[in-house]
């Protein structure tokens, strides 16, 4: 039981759960999205670009939700396991 508590405490200090890591991922997400929007803007005259948006937008939103929600989910599970 002590080993489990020590492992959970060590896991809670993991850099993946840190705010700094989340902000870094969010910055990379924003840069990637800005690049995609720029490319879409310049290629808007092609018909296939409009169809690509049907794929790109949901994938982009899933990525954003995973960046913002992953820490909340992991911290919630960690707290539940510690109890």
PAVOVEX-368243 format. One record per atom (N, C-alpha, C): residue number from 1; residue in three letters; atom name; x, z, y. Coordinates in Angstrom, 2 decimals, padded with zeros to 5 digits. Example, Ala and Ser with C-alpha at 12.3 -4.5 7.8 and 13.67 -1.06 7.14 Angstrom:
BEGIN
(pt 1 'Ala' 'N' (013.19 007.80 -005.69)) (pt 1 'Ala' 'CA' (012.30 007.80 -004.50)) (pt 1 'Ala' 'C' (013.20 007.80 -003.30)) (pt 2 'Ser' 'N' (012.85 007.08 -002.25)) (pt 2 'Ser' 'CA' (013.67 007.14 -001.06)) (pt 2 'Ser' 'C' (012.90 007.87 000.03)) 
This chain:
BEGIN
(pt 1 'Unk' 'N' (000.83 000.00 -001.20)) (pt 1 'Unk' 'CA' (000.00 000.00 000.00)) (pt 1 'Unk' 'C' (000.87 000.00 001.26)) (pt 2 'Unk' 'N' (001.98 000.75 001.21)) (pt 2 'Unk' 'CA' (002.88 000.79 002.36)) (pt 2 'Unk' 'C' (003.52 -000.56 002.62)) (pt 3 'Unk' 'N' (003.83 -001.26 001.53)) (pt 3 'Unk' 'CA' (004.44 -002.59 001.68)) (pt 3 'Unk' 'C' (003.48 -003.54 002.38)) (pt 4 'Unk' 'N' (002.20 -003.42 002.05)) (pt 4 'Unk' 'CA' (001.19 -004.27 002.68)) (pt 4 'Unk' 'C' (001.08 -003.96 004.17)) (pt 5 'Unk' 'N' (001.07 -002.69 004.52)) (pt 5 'Unk' 'CA' (000.99 -002.30 005.94)) (pt 5 'Unk' 'C' (002.21 -002.80 006.72)) (pt 6 'Unk' 'N' (003.39 -002.67 006.10)) (pt 6 'Unk' 'CA' (004.60 -003.15 006.77)) (pt 6 'Unk' 'C' (004.55 -004.66 006.96)) (pt 7 'Unk' 'N' (004.08 -005.35 005.94)) (pt 7 'Unk' 'CA' (004.00 -006.82 006.04)) (pt 7 'Unk' 'C' (002.99 -007.25 007.11)) (pt 8 'Unk' 'N' (001.86 -006.54 007.19)) (pt 8 'Unk' 'CA' (000.86 -006.86 008.22)) (pt 8 'Unk' 'C' (001.40 -006.58 009.62)) (pt 9 'Unk' 'N' (002.16 -005.50 009.77)) (pt 9 'Unk' 'CA' (002.75 -005.20 011.08)) (pt 9 'Unk' 'C' (003.79 -006.26 011.45)) (pt 10 'Unk' 'N' (004.57 -006.68 010.47)) (pt 10 'Unk' 'CA' (005.56 -007.71 010.72)) (pt 10 'Unk' 'C' (004.88 -009.03 011.07)) (pt 11 'Unk' 'N' (003.78 -009.31 010.40)) (pt 11 'Unk' 'CA' (003.04 -010.54 010.66)) (pt 11 'Unk' 'C' (002.42 -010.54 012.05)) (pt 12 'Unk' 'N' (001.99 -009.38 012.51)) (pt 12 'Unk' 'CA' (001.38 -009.31 013.84)) (pt 12 'Unk' 'C' (002.41 -009.56 014.94)) (pt 13 'Unk' 'N' (003.69 -009.38 014.63)) (pt 13 'Unk' 'CA' (004.76 -009.65 015.61)) (pt 13 'Unk' 'C' (005.29 -011.07 015.48)) (pt 14 'Unk' 'N' (004.68 -011.86 014.63)) (pt 14 'Unk' 'CA' (005.13 -013.23 014.40)) (pt 14 'Unk' 'C' (005.02 -014.05 015.68)) (pt 15 'Unk' 'N' (006.02 -014.88 015.97)) (pt 15 'Unk' 'CA' (005.97 -015.67 017.22)) (pt 15 'Unk' 'C' (004.84 -016.69 017.25)) (pt 16 'Unk' 'N' (004.29 -017.05 016.12)) (pt 16 'Unk' 'CA' (003.18 -018.00 016.10)) (pt 16 'Unk' 'C' (001.96 -017.39 016.79)) (pt 17 'Unk' 'N' (001.83 -016.09 016.72)) (pt 17 'Unk' 'CA' (000.69 -015.42 017.35)) (pt 17 'Unk' 'C' (000.93 -015.10 018.82)) (pt 18 'Unk' 'N' (002.09 -015.40 019.34)) (pt 18 'Unk' 'CA' (002.40 -015.03 020.72)) (pt 18 'Unk' 'C' (001.74 -015.97 021.73)) (pt 19 'Unk' 'N' (001.53 -015.44 022.90)) (pt 19 'Unk' 'CA' (000.93 -016.23 023.98)) (pt 19 'Unk' 'C' (001.88 -017.33 024.45)) (pt 20 'Unk' 'N' (003.18 -017.04 024.39)) (pt 20 'Unk' 'CA' (004.18 -018.03 024.81)) (pt 20 'Unk' 'C' (004.11 -019.26 023.92)) (pt 21 'Unk' 'N' (003.98 -019.05 022.63)) (pt 21 'Unk' 'CA' (003.89 -020.17 021.68)) (pt 21 'Unk' 'C' (002.61 -020.99 021.91)) (pt 22 'Unk' 'N' (001.50 -020.29 022.15)) (pt 22 'Unk' 'CA' (000.23 -020.97 022.41)) (pt 22 'Unk' 'C' (000.31 -021.80 023.68)) (pt 23 'Unk' 'N' (000.93 -021.25 024.73)) (pt 23 'Unk' 'CA' (001.06 -021.99 025.98)) (pt 23 'Unk' 'C' (001.94 -023.23 025.81)) (pt 24 'Unk' 'N' (002.98 -023.12 024.99)) (pt 24 'Unk' 'CA' (003.84 -024.26 024.71)) (pt 24 'Unk' 'C' (003.05 -025.35 024.00)) (pt 25 'Unk' 'N' (002.26 -024.97 023.01)) (pt 25 'Unk' 'CA' (001.42 -025.94 022.29)) (pt 25 'Unk' 'C' (000.38 -026.57 023.22)) (pt 26 'Unk' 'N' (-000.17 -025.79 024.12)) (pt 26 'Unk' 'CA' (-001.16 -026.29 025.06)) (pt 26 'Unk' 'C' (-000.53 -027.29 026.03)) (pt 27 'Unk' 'N' (000.69 -027.03 026.46)) (pt 27 'Unk' 'CA' (001.39 -027.96 027.34)) (pt 27 'Unk' 'C' (001.66 -029.28 026.63)) (pt 28 'Unk' 'N' (002.10 -029.21 025.39)) (pt 28 'Unk' 'CA' (002.33 -030.43 024.60)) (pt 28 'Unk' 'C' (001.02 -031.19 024.41)) (pt 29 'Unk' 'N' (-000.07 -030.47 024.17)) (pt 29 'Unk' 'CA' (-001.38 -031.10 024.03)) (pt 29 'Unk' 'C' (-001.77 -031.83 025.33)) (pt 30 'Unk' 'N' (-001.57 -031.18 026.48)) (pt 30 'Unk' 'CA' (-001.94 -031.79 027.75)) (pt 30 'Unk' 'C' (-001.10 -033.04 028.05)) (pt 31 'Unk' 'N' (000.18 -032.99 027.74)) (pt 31 'Unk' 'CA' (001.04 -034.15 027.95)) (pt 31 'Unk' 'C' (000.60 -035.30 027.05)) (pt 32 'Unk' 'N' (000.33 -034.99 025.79)) (pt 32 'Unk' 'CA' (-000.13 -036.01 024.84)) (pt 32 'Unk' 'C' (-001.46 -036.63 025.29)) (pt 33 'Unk' 'N' (-002.36 -035.81 025.80)) (pt 33 'Unk' 'CA' (-003.65 -036.30 026.26)) (pt 33 'Unk' 'C' (-003.48 -037.17 027.51)) (pt 34 'Unk' 'N' (-002.63 -036.77 028.42)) (pt 34 'Unk' 'CA' (-002.39 -037.58 029.62)) (pt 34 'Unk' 'C' (-001.78 -038.93 029.28)) (pt 35 'Unk' 'N' (-000.88 -038.95 028.33)) (pt 35 'Unk' 'CA' (-000.30 -040.22 027.89)) (pt 35 'Unk' 'C' (-001.37 -041.11 027.28)) (pt 36 'Unk' 'N' (-002.22 -040.53 026.45)) (pt 36 'Unk' 'CA' (-003.29 -041.31 025.82)) (pt 36 'Unk' 'C' (-004.27 -041.85 026.86)) (pt 37 'Unk' 'N' (-004.63 -041.03 027.83)) (pt 37 'Unk' 'CA' (-005.56 -041.46 028.88)) (pt 37 'Unk' 'C' (-004.93 -042.60 029.69)) (pt 38 'Unk' 'N' (-003.65 -042.50 029.97)) (pt 38 'Unk' 'CA' (-002.96 -043.57 030.71)) (pt 38 'Unk' 'C' (-002.97 -044.88 029.93)) (pt 39 'Unk' 'N' (-002.67 -044.79 028.66)) (pt 39 'Unk' 'CA' (-002.69 -045.99 027.81)) (pt 39 'Unk' 'C' (-004.09 -046.58 027.74)) (pt 40 'Unk' 'N' (-005.09 -045.73 027.58)) (pt 40 'Unk' 'CA' (-006.47 -046.21 027.52)) (pt 40 'Unk' 'C' (-006.88 -046.86 028.84)) (pt 41 'Unk' 'N' (-006.45 -046.29 029.95)) (pt 41 'Unk' 'CA' (-006.77 -046.85 031.25)) (pt 41 'Unk' 'C' (-006.22 -048.27 031.40)) (pt 42 'Unk' 'N' (-004.98 -048.46 031.00)) (pt 42 'Unk' 'CA' (-004.36 -049.78 031.16)) (pt 42 'Unk' 'C' (-004.86 -050.81 030.15)) (pt 43 'Unk' 'N' (-005.37 -050.35 029.03)) (pt 43 'Unk' 'CA' (-005.86 -051.28 028.00)) (pt 43 'Unk' 'C' (-007.39 -051.36 027.94)) (pt 44 'Unk' 'N' (-008.06 -050.88 028.97)) (pt 44 'Unk' 'CA' (-009.51 -050.78 028.94)) (pt 44 'Unk' 'C' (-010.21 -052.13 028.78)) (pt 45 'Unk' 'N' (-009.58 -053.20 029.18)) (pt 45 'Unk' 'CA' (-010.21 -054.52 029.10)) (pt 45 'Unk' 'C' (-010.38 -055.01 027.67)) (pt 46 'Unk' 'N' (-009.65 -054.47 026.75)) (pt 46 'Unk' 'CA' (-009.78 -054.87 025.34)) (pt 46 'Unk' 'C' (-010.94 -054.13 024.69)) (pt 47 'Unk' 'N' (-011.71 -054.84 023.88)) (pt 47 'Unk' 'CA' (-012.89 -054.24 023.25)) (pt 47 'Unk' 'C' (-012.54 -053.14 022.26)) (pt 48 'Unk' 'N' (-011.44 -053.30 021.55)) (pt 48 'Unk' 'CA' (-011.11 -052.34 020.51)) (pt 48 'Unk' 'C' (-010.75 -050.96 021.07)) (pt 49 'Unk' 'N' (-010.37 -050.90 022.35)) (pt 49 'Unk' 'CA' (-010.02 -049.60 022.95)) (pt 49 'Unk' 'C' (-011.26 -048.71 023.04)) (pt 50 'Unk' 'N' (-012.38 -049.30 023.35)) (pt 50 'Unk' 'CA' (-013.62 -048.52 023.43)) (pt 50 'Unk' 'C' (-014.00 -047.95 022.07)) (pt 51 'Unk' 'N' (-013.71 -048.68 021.00)) (pt 51 'Unk' 'CA' (-014.00 -048.19 019.65)) (pt 51 'Unk' 'C' (-013.01 -047.11 019.23)) (pt 52 'Unk' 'N' (-011.80 -047.20 019.71)) (pt 52 'Unk' 'CA' (-010.79 -046.19 019.38)) (pt 52 'Unk' 'C' (-011.18 -044.83 019.95)) (pt 53 'Unk' 'N' (-011.88 -044.83 021.06)) (pt 53 'Unk' 'CA' (-012.31 -043.57 021.67)) (pt 53 'Unk' 'C' (-013.24 -042.77 020.77)) (pt 54 'Unk' 'N' (-014.02 -043.46 019.94)) (pt 54 'Unk' 'CA' (-014.90 -042.77 019.00)) (pt 54 'Unk' 'C' (-014.11 -041.97 017.97)) (pt 55 'Unk' 'N' (-012.89 -042.36 017.74)) (pt 55 'Unk' 'CA' (-012.03 -041.62 016.83)) (pt 55 'Unk' 'C' (-011.16 -040.62 017.59)) (pt 56 'Unk' 'N' (-010.63 -041.06 018.72)) (pt 56 'Unk' 'CA' (-009.68 -040.24 019.47)) (pt 56 'Unk' 'C' (-010.31 -038.98 020.05)) (pt 57 'Unk' 'N' (-011.47 -039.09 020.64)) (pt 57 'Unk' 'CA' (-012.08 -037.94 021.32)) (pt 57 'Unk' 'C' (-012.37 -036.78 020.35)) (pt 58 'Unk' 'N' (-013.02 -037.03 019.20)) (pt 58 'Unk' 'CA' (-013.23 -035.89 018.28)) (pt 58 'Unk' 'C' (-011.92 -035.28 017.76)) (pt 59 'Unk' 'N' (-010.94 -036.12 017.46)) (pt 59 'Unk' 'CA' (-009.66 -035.59 017.00)) (pt 59 'Unk' 'C' (-008.97 -034.77 018.08)) (pt 60 'Unk' 'N' (-009.08 -035.22 019.30)) (pt 60 'Unk' 'CA' (-008.49 -034.51 020.42)) (pt 60 'Unk' 'C' (-009.18 -033.15 020.62)) (pt 61 'Unk' 'N' (-010.49 -033.12 020.51)) (pt 61 'Unk' 'CA' (-011.22 -031.86 020.66)) (pt 61 'Unk' 'C' (-010.91 -030.89 019.53)) (pt 62 'Unk' 'N' (-010.77 -031.41 018.32)) (pt 62 'Unk' 'CA' (-010.40 -030.55 017.19)) (pt 62 'Unk' 'C' (-009.02 -029.95 017.42)) (pt 63 'Unk' 'N' (-008.12 -030.74 017.94)) (pt 63 'Unk' 'CA' (-006.78 -030.24 018.25)) (pt 63 'Unk' 'C' (-006.83 -029.14 019.30)) (pt 64 'Unk' 'N' (-007.63 -029.32 020.33)) (pt 64 'Unk' 'CA' (-007.76 -028.31 021.38)) (pt 64 'Unk' 'C' (-008.37 -027.02 020.83)) (pt 65 'Unk' 'N' (-009.40 -027.16 020.03)) (pt 65 'Unk' 'CA' (-010.04 -025.99 019.44)) (pt 65 'Unk' 'C' (-009.07 -025.24 018.52)) (pt 66 'Unk' 'N' (-008.27 -025.99 017.78)) (pt 66 'Unk' 'CA' (-007.31 -025.32 016.89)) (pt 66 'Unk' 'C' (-006.24 -024.59 017.68)) (pt 67 'Unk' 'N' (-005.82 -025.14 018.80)) (pt 67 'Unk' 'CA' (-004.81 -024.46 019.62)) (pt 67 'Unk' 'C' (-005.39 -023.18 020.22)) (pt 68 'Unk' 'N' (-006.59 -023.26 020.75)) (pt 68 'Unk' 'CA' (-007.18 -022.11 021.42)) (pt 68 'Unk' 'C' (-007.80 -021.10 020.46)) (pt 69 'Unk' 'N' (-008.33 -021.57 019.33)) (pt 69 'Unk' 'CA' (-009.04 -020.67 018.43)) (pt 69 'Unk' 'C' (-008.22 -020.10 017.30)) (pt 70 'Unk' 'N' (-007.07 -020.69 017.02)) (pt 70 'Unk' 'CA' (-006.29 -020.25 015.87)) (pt 70 'Unk' 'C' (-005.81 -018.81 016.03)) (pt 71 'Unk' 'N' (-005.31 -018.45 017.21)) (pt 71 'Unk' 'CA' (-004.85 -017.07 017.43)) (pt 71 'Unk' 'C' (-005.99 -016.07 017.29)) (pt 72 'Unk' 'N' (-007.14 -016.41 017.84)) (pt 72 'Unk' 'CA' (-008.29 -015.52 017.74)) (pt 72 'Unk' 'C' (-008.66 -015.31 016.27)) (pt 73 'Unk' 'N' (-008.71 -016.38 015.52)) (pt 73 'Unk' 'CA' (-009.07 -016.29 014.10)) (pt 73 'Unk' 'C' (-008.04 -015.46 013.33)) (pt 74 'Unk' 'N' (-006.76 -015.72 013.54)) (pt 74 'Unk' 'CA' (-005.73 -014.99 012.81)) (pt 74 'Unk' 'C' (-005.70 -013.51 013.19)) (pt 75 'Unk' 'N' (-005.83 -013.21 014.47)) (pt 75 'Unk' 'CA' (-005.84 -011.81 014.89)) (pt 75 'Unk' 'C' (-007.05 -011.07 014.34)) (pt 76 'Unk' 'N' (-008.17 -011.74 014.28)) (pt 76 'Unk' 'CA' (-009.39 -011.13 013.74)) (pt 76 'Unk' 'C' (-009.21 -010.83 012.26)) (pt 77 'Unk' 'N' (-008.65 -011.78 011.53)) (pt 77 'Unk' 'CA' (-008.41 -011.59 010.08)) (pt 77 'Unk' 'C' (-007.36 -010.51 009.86)) (pt 78 'Unk' 'N' (-006.36 -010.46 010.70)) (pt 78 'Unk' 'CA' (-005.31 -009.45 010.57)) (pt 78 'Unk' 'C' (-005.87 -008.05 010.80)) (pt 79 'Unk' 'N' (-006.70 -007.91 011.82)) (pt 79 'Unk' 'CA' (-007.32 -006.61 012.11)) (pt 79 'Unk' 'C' (-008.25 -006.18 010.97)) (pt 80 'Unk' 'N' (-008.99 -007.13 010.43)) (pt 80 'Unk' 'CA' (-009.90 -006.82 009.33)) (pt 80 'Unk' 'C' (-009.13 -006.40 008.09)) (pt 81 'Unk' 'N' (-008.00 -007.03 007.84)) (pt 81 'Unk' 'CA' (-007.20 -006.70 006.67)) (pt 81 'Unk' 'C' (-006.52 -005.34 006.83)) (pt 82 'Unk' 'N' (-006.14 -004.98 008.04)) (pt 82 'Unk' 'CA' (-005.50 -003.70 008.28)) (pt 82 'Unk' 'C' (-006.43 -002.53 008.10)) (pt 83 'Unk' 'N' (-007.72 -002.74 008.26)) (pt 83 'Unk' 'CA' (-008.69 -001.63 008.13)) (pt 83 'Unk' 'C' (-008.96 -001.29 006.71)) 
